[in-house]
Amino acid sequence: MSKETKKAKKFNYNLQVIDRLVEKYGLSAYYVKQCAAGRRDGIIPDKIKKEYRILSNAASQAVESKINQL
């Protein structure tokens, strides 16, 4: 009898955004990635998660606008 295994979802990070958040908060990249994925609880991880989403969306919109211009 085999049990079902639960695997963590694969999460692709925008590394430029992660680097900026590491600089801003002075935390490790691993911790910032964990916060962005929602695996940490607290006030600072919630701020990091919110800022990551905002910056990541802005970066993807900038790329899309450049693609449309070409």
C-alpha angles and dihedrals in degrees: 000000000000125000124223113252124220113220125192115250115258109247122196112211130206098233095200090058091046090051092051092049090049089054093046098048100027092230131131120274090238092057093046090051090050090051093048090052091051097245095125129066129213144071098289094046089051090052091048092049092050094047091046091055092048094048094042092051091048091051093050091048090052091052091048092050091051091049090051091051091056 
